[in-house]
Amino acid sequence: MEFDLIHRYFKTPFGGLAQANPDTVLFGIGDDCATLRLAPDFHLFTSTDTLVEGVHFFSDDPPGVTGWKALASNLSDLAASGASPLGFTLNLSLPEIDENWLAGFSAGLLDIATRFNCPLVGGDTTSAGSNPLKTLSITVFGQAPASHLGFNRAHAKIGEEVWLSGTPGLARLGLLLEYQRRGRLEQLCKGHELPQVQALLAAMPAQLRQIAVSQLGMPVPRIELGLQLRGLASACLDLSDGLSGDLAHISSASEVSAILFQSSLESMWRKLWPEIDQQANAAGLLKVLLVQTLTGGDDFELCWTAHPNRHDAIQSLKAGLHCVGVIEPGSGIWLQSQGASRERVSSCSFNHFAEIQN
């Protein structure tokens, strides 16, 4: 049964992608080990992530969306390292054999693997036993020239600018909308936060709602941007657990403080939602959006630091890149308002052992 499933949903549909990369995939699915060839004078980059049903994806999510997101989260790590994909392995732990789910999951996984030319080269399937939840683990492999060692989190320097891609916090809005649709918004929002979030969701235009839900379920890894940042960025990471918590990793490793400009973060949201200033409570809505940016997760956008003399070069790479802060002496993450006042931001991020299951 196991080998039949592997052939039907993985080896056969993914075979063409592996065959299209004969220079890198020497042996793939079907052998005890996959054999991958690096380009001459290139280094190997690898990352692994696990997604658990009820924690990282909803049980009733379309399986194709789950397949896409499972690989996207790993490819995002390669993007944050400035590496290009070589291939990936997949481990599935399933409580039962649901062929409809497997077919959809495989299709979504193949879609993103094909888009980023990342062949499936091996893995494992196993029964979850008495555990009723699905568990998906992916390990991805990438490469970069030996002259590029990645964007180490300890390499941020005083005076450098802080940059973001996309609109961090957008996926959190998608999560809020999904909980609202299920009648469970109060599980995510406590006390005075609930009416504020309800007002924000009610004010969101339909198109923005669709973008937010798509960002949550089918984020697009910034592989091309990561490659373009070689020679421009110093420290870099992907935003999987919230801006304040993730940027705190750079702050801590580099022994510096990061100052975020409230006006720049608000401007970022205005570009995505230009009509927000027409709302009666625009200032209040922007405040709630700011909280989502700082504490939300699952955006899989990039956050990096770079010397100010790289500003124009970075800005010219593509639209949707935002300079939102600066690195200074000290420690921690700080938010600077319109005036001179600064407020220390709690470096809170997603806690896999504390967050409620969805």
Beta strands, then each sheet from edge to edge (+ up, - down):
strand 1: 25-27
strand 2: 35-36
strand 3: 42-52
strand 4: 84-94
strand 5: 120-127
strand 6: 135-145
strand 7: 161-165
strand 8: 236-239
strand 9: 257-261
strand 10: 301-306
strand 11: 321-328
strand 12: 332-336
strand 13: 342-345
sheet 1: 1+ 2-
sheet 2: 3+ 6- 4+ 5+
sheet 3: 8+ 10- 7+ 11- 9+ 12+ 13-
end
